[in-house]
Amino acid sequence: MDMQLLKREVEEELTRNILPFWMDKMTDNVNGGFYGRITGTDELVPEAEKGAVLNARILWTFSAAYRLLRREEYLATATRAKRYLIDHFYDKEYGGVYWSLDYKGRPLDTKKQIYALGFAIYGLSEYHRATGDGESLDYAIRLFESIEQHSFDVQLNGYCEALARDWSALADMRLSDKDENERKTMNTHLHILEPYANLYRVWKDERLQQQLRNLIVLFTDKILNPATGHLELFFSDDWRSKYRIISYGHDIEASWLIHEAALVLGDKTLLEKVEPLVEFIAAAAGEGITADGSMVYETFEDKAQTDTDRHWWVQAENVVGHVNLYQYFGDEVALHKAFRCWDFIKQHLIDHEHGEWHWSIHADGTVNTADDKAGFWKCPYHNGRMCMEIMERSTHF
């Protein structure tokens, strides 16, 4: 288990496979920004809609890559993503960002999905972190203010899932077709926590600090199931969970993102509360690890039905979450799990011929080509971030 070897391997994966795929194949030189989709069989769909989450995740990934490696081509791609987000996705009348645009950059779905605003903050704050650019920080702060003004529940705490373009109530608040139509979800809270922590790195605002601390406590006191160590996924306004679904990938991802947020705040008392729970959540996520080192997607709590596909993002988060356990808690068994999952990724998920990673591998070992190679949800953020987390953390070992 050689961390320096792992660092070299993931840096090569990032710089020779993941990032070139997005620069070479997804840059839309005809209509601006980035194409909306490449299918699982590597066919470009130039007229596919363009999603805010995809654009924001490209912005975050290339900003972080530039911050670490200082390559001008990464800065150029990050700047392209920043400009497209501000010039096309940002709603100049009502604030916030549109959920999607058509392929020419015109508003298509104008709802305000708070998850998308979170990722826009994540990308813009990282661009500022990498470059010192004032405009990106200004827009990140604007989006923070929009979330706090329109989405935060002052009476019952937490953040609502989605609103209409003008911030009025929305009947269908679901992030995707597979989600339940509830006002509060674990996933959106996780992806507000994540950008708020990153924004706090560059903007030491007192209210941001308070709301970031509040988000951490929401996870420890409301979202975490204290009996199982798993995160509950969907909630009513008053924080009642009605669904018995376990998402192993979100569990392991949350274990290190909650820890990261507490570390960014630097509150020793809060860290003392959080750190035992980091290990607790990661151990629960470990129930989804299989004999080959990969992690299955999700299951119902009674195990009556399990999705055993090995999704690309779940494997990436599995690696980071277990490296985090080794770094901060000296857990060598966790490091072994990270290495085994990386071996699975190299053998099965990386597309060595066409670039990037496949969406998932089925339980029988076959590649899932029905889902996108790049698209509304398939972005360079999970796997790119895994590589960069290893690159940054390896200096501490």
KACORZI-V608063 format. One record per backbone hydrogen bond with DSSP energy under -1.0 kcal/mol. CO is the residue of the C=O (numbers start at 1). NH is the residue of the N-H. Records with the same first field share a line. If there is no record, write none. Layout:
CO = NH  NH
This chain:
2 = 6
3 = 7
4 = 8
5 = 9
6 = 10
7 = 11
8 = 12
9 = 13
10 = 14
11 = 15
12 = 16
13 = 17  18
14 = 19
17 = 21
18 = 22
19 = 23
20 = 24
21 = 25
26 = 35
27 = 29
28 = 32
33 = 28
37 = 45
38 = 373  374
39 = 42
43 = 39
45 = 48
50 = 101
51 = 55
52 = 56
53 = 57
54 = 58
55 = 59
56 = 60
57 = 61
58 = 62
59 = 63
60 = 64
61 = 65
62 = 66
63 = 67
64 = 68
65 = 69
66 = 70
71 = 74  75
72 = 76
73 = 77
74 = 78
75 = 79
76 = 80
77 = 81
78 = 82
79 = 83
80 = 84
81 = 85
82 = 86
83 = 87
84 = 88  89
85 = 90
89 = 98
91 = 95
96 = 91
99 = 52
100 = 108
101 = 50
102 = 105
106 = 102
109 = 99  100
112 = 163
113 = 116  117
114 = 118
115 = 119
116 = 120
117 = 121
118 = 122
119 = 123
120 = 124
121 = 125
122 = 126
123 = 127
124 = 128
125 = 129
126 = 130
127 = 131
128 = 132
133 = 137
134 = 138
135 = 139
136 = 140
137 = 141
138 = 142
139 = 143
140 = 144
141 = 145
142 = 146
143 = 147
144 = 148
145 = 149
146 = 150
147 = 151  152
151 = 160
153 = 157
158 = 153
161 = 114
163 = 112
164 = 167
168 = 164
176 = 179
180 = 182
183 = 161
184 = 235
185 = 189
186 = 190
187 = 191
189 = 192  193
190 = 194
192 = 196
193 = 197
194 = 198
195 = 199
196 = 200
197 = 201
199 = 202  203
203 = 205
205 = 209
206 = 210
207 = 211
208 = 212
209 = 213
210 = 214
211 = 215
212 = 216
213 = 217
214 = 218
215 = 219
216 = 220
217 = 221
218 = 222  223
219 = 224
223 = 232
225 = 229
230 = 225
233 = 186
235 = 184
236 = 239
240 = 236
244 = 301
246 = 299
247 = 251
248 = 252
249 = 253
250 = 254
251 = 255
252 = 256
253 = 257
254 = 258
256 = 260
257 = 261
258 = 262
259 = 263
260 = 264
261 = 265
262 = 266
267 = 271
268 = 272
269 = 273
270 = 274
271 = 275
274 = 278
275 = 279
276 = 280
277 = 281
278 = 282
279 = 283
280 = 284
281 = 285
282 = 286
284 = 287
285 = 288
286 = 289
288 = 296
290 = 293
294 = 290
297 = 248
298 = 307
299 = 246
300 = 303
305 = 300
307 = 297  298
310 = 361
311 = 315
312 = 316
313 = 317
314 = 318
315 = 319
316 = 320
317 = 321
318 = 322
319 = 323
320 = 324
321 = 325
322 = 326
323 = 327
324 = 328
325 = 329  331
326 = 330
330 = 332
331 = 335
332 = 336
333 = 337
334 = 338
335 = 339
336 = 340
337 = 341
338 = 342
339 = 343
340 = 344
341 = 345
342 = 346
343 = 347
344 = 348
345 = 349  350
349 = 358
350 = 352
351 = 355
356 = 351
359 = 312
360 = 368
361 = 310
362 = 365
366 = 362
374 = 38
377 = 379
378 = 375
380 = 384
381 = 385
382 = 386
383 = 387
384 = 388
385 = 389
386 = 390
387 = 391
388 = 392
389 = 393
390 = 394
393 = 396
394 = 397
